[in-house]
Amino acid sequence: MRPIRLLLVNPANGSSFWGLEHAVALFGRNYSTAPLGLATVAALSPEHWDVRIRDENVAATDLDEPCDIV
């Protein structure tokens, strides 16, 4: 029996009033936010599952990637 393939996707954040894009330009600093919620779900998944996390803020997600649950 093959393992369940779980794909967790962190969607791309668009520019918004509440985002930090303007503060980055103002203070000249970079920032990053990790998708910790997805990492928590991955850690709580059964051990025999194949879990992958994709962050669309880093790279586009391959919509043809084989998976059982998104």
MODELLER restraints for C-alpha pairs under 7 A, 6 or more apart:
rsr = mdl.restraints
at = mdl.atoms
rsr.add(forms.Gaussian(group=physical.xy_distance, feature=features.Distance(at['CA:3:A'], at['CA:48:A']), mean=5.92, stdev=0.5))
rsr.add(forms.Gaussian(group=physical.xy_distance, feature=features.Distance(at['CA:3:A'], at['CA:49:A']), mean=5.01, stdev=0.5))
rsr.add(forms.Gaussian(group=physical.xy_distance, feature=features.Distance(at['CA:3:A'], at['CA:50:A']), mean=6.14, stdev=0.5))
rsr.add(forms.Gaussian(group=physical.xy_distance, feature=features.Distance(at['CA:4:A'], at['CA:49:A']), mean=4.94, stdev=0.5))
rsr.add(forms.Gaussian(group=physical.xy_distance, feature=features.Distance(at['CA:4:A'], at['CA:50:A']), mean=6.02, stdev=0.5))
rsr.add(forms.Gaussian(group=physical.xy_distance, feature=features.Distance(at['CA:4:A'], at['CA:68:A']), mean=6.28, stdev=0.5))
rsr.add(forms.Gaussian(group=physical.xy_distance, feature=features.Distance(at['CA:5:A'], at['CA:49:A']), mean=6.11, stdev=0.5))
rsr.add(forms.Gaussian(group=physical.xy_distance, feature=features.Distance(at['CA:5:A'], at['CA:50:A']), mean=4.75, stdev=0.5))
rsr.add(forms.Gaussian(group=physical.xy_distance, feature=features.Distance(at['CA:5:A'], at['CA:51:A']), mean=6.05, stdev=0.5))
rsr.add(forms.Gaussian(group=physical.xy_distance, feature=features.Distance(at['CA:5:A'], at['CA:67:A']), mean=4.83, stdev=0.5))
rsr.add(forms.Gaussian(group=physical.xy_distance, feature=features.Distance(at['CA:5:A'], at['CA:68:A']), mean=5.15, stdev=0.5))
rsr.add(forms.Gaussian(group=physical.xy_distance, feature=features.Distance(at['CA:5:A'], at['CA:69:A']), mean=6.51, stdev=0.5))
rsr.add(forms.Gaussian(group=physical.xy_distance, feature=features.Distance(at['CA:6:A'], at['CA:50:A']), mean=6.06, stdev=0.5))
rsr.add(forms.Gaussian(group=physical.xy_distance, feature=features.Distance(at['CA:6:A'], at['CA:51:A']), mean=4.77, stdev=0.5))
rsr.add(forms.Gaussian(group=physical.xy_distance, feature=features.Distance(at['CA:6:A'], at['CA:52:A']), mean=6.33, stdev=0.5))
rsr.add(forms.Gaussian(group=physical.xy_distance, feature=features.Distance(at['CA:6:A'], at['CA:67:A']), mean=6.00, stdev=0.5))
rsr.add(forms.Gaussian(group=physical.xy_distance, feature=features.Distance(at['CA:6:A'], at['CA:68:A']), mean=6.08, stdev=0.5))
rsr.add(forms.Gaussian(group=physical.xy_distance, feature=features.Distance(at['CA:6:A'], at['CA:69:A']), mean=4.91, stdev=0.5))
rsr.add(forms.Gaussian(group=physical.xy_distance, feature=features.Distance(at['CA:6:A'], at['CA:70:A']), mean=6.02, stdev=0.5))
rsr.add(forms.Gaussian(group=physical.xy_distance, feature=features.Distance(at['CA:7:A'], at['CA:51:A']), mean=6.04, stdev=0.5))
rsr.add(forms.Gaussian(group=physical.xy_distance, feature=features.Distance(at['CA:7:A'], at['CA:52:A']), mean=5.03, stdev=0.5))
rsr.add(forms.Gaussian(group=physical.xy_distance, feature=features.Distance(at['CA:7:A'], at['CA:53:A']), mean=6.02, stdev=0.5))
rsr.add(forms.Gaussian(group=physical.xy_distance, feature=features.Distance(at['CA:7:A'], at['CA:67:A']), mean=6.28, stdev=0.5))
rsr.add(forms.Gaussian(group=physical.xy_distance, feature=features.Distance(at['CA:7:A'], at['CA:69:A']), mean=6.19, stdev=0.5))
rsr.add(forms.Gaussian(group=physical.xy_distance, feature=features.Distance(at['CA:7:A'], at['CA:70:A']), mean=4.80, stdev=0.5))
rsr.add(forms.Gaussian(group=physical.xy_distance, feature=features.Distance(at['CA:8:A'], at['CA:38:A']), mean=6.42, stdev=0.5))
rsr.add(forms.Gaussian(group=physical.xy_distance, feature=features.Distance(at['CA:8:A'], at['CA:52:A']), mean=6.12, stdev=0.5))
rsr.add(forms.Gaussian(group=physical.xy_distance, feature=features.Distance(at['CA:8:A'], at['CA:53:A']), mean=4.70, stdev=0.5))
rsr.add(forms.Gaussian(group=physical.xy_distance, feature=features.Distance(at['CA:8:A'], at['CA:54:A']), mean=6.16, stdev=0.5))
rsr.add(forms.Gaussian(group=physical.xy_distance, feature=features.Distance(at['CA:8:A'], at['CA:70:A']), mean=5.86, stdev=0.5))
rsr.add(forms.Gaussian(group=physical.xy_distance, feature=features.Distance(at['CA:9:A'], at['CA:53:A']), mean=5.90, stdev=0.5))
rsr.add(forms.Gaussian(group=physical.xy_distance, feature=features.Distance(at['CA:9:A'], at['CA:54:A']), mean=4.82, stdev=0.5))
rsr.add(forms.Gaussian(group=physical.xy_distance, feature=features.Distance(at['CA:9:A'], at['CA:55:A']), mean=5.92, stdev=0.5))
rsr.add(forms.Gaussian(group=physical.xy_distance, feature=features.Distance(at['CA:10:A'], at['CA:35:A']), mean=6.57, stdev=0.5))
rsr.add(forms.Gaussian(group=physical.xy_distance, feature=features.Distance(at['CA:10:A'], at['CA:54:A']), mean=6.16, stdev=0.5))
rsr.add(forms.Gaussian(group=physical.xy_distance, feature=features.Distance(at['CA:10:A'], at['CA:55:A']), mean=4.68, stdev=0.5))
rsr.add(forms.Gaussian(group=physical.xy_distance, feature=features.Distance(at['CA:10:A'], at['CA:56:A']), mean=5.95, stdev=0.5))
rsr.add(forms.Gaussian(group=physical.xy_distance, feature=features.Distance(at['CA:11:A'], at['CA:55:A']), mean=6.57, stdev=0.5))
rsr.add(forms.Gaussian(group=physical.xy_distance, feature=features.Distance(at['CA:11:A'], at['CA:56:A']), mean=5.28, stdev=0.5))
rsr.add(forms.Gaussian(group=physical.xy_distance, feature=features.Distance(at['CA:12:A'], at['CA:56:A']), mean=4.77, stdev=0.5))
rsr.add(forms.Gaussian(group=physical.xy_distance, feature=features.Distance(at['CA:12:A'], at['CA:57:A']), mean=4.76, stdev=0.5))
rsr.add(forms.Gaussian(group=physical.xy_distance, feature=features.Distance(at['CA:13:A'], at['CA:57:A']), mean=6.72, stdev=0.5))
rsr.add(forms.Gaussian(group=physical.xy_distance, feature=features.Distance(at['CA:24:A'], at['CA:30:A']), mean=5.91, stdev=0.5))
rsr.add(forms.Gaussian(group=physical.xy_distance, feature=features.Distance(at['CA:42:A'], at['CA:51:A']), mean=6.25, stdev=0.5))
rsr.add(forms.Gaussian(group=physical.xy_distance, feature=features.Distance(at['CA:54:A'], at['CA:61:A']), mean=6.50, stdev=0.5))
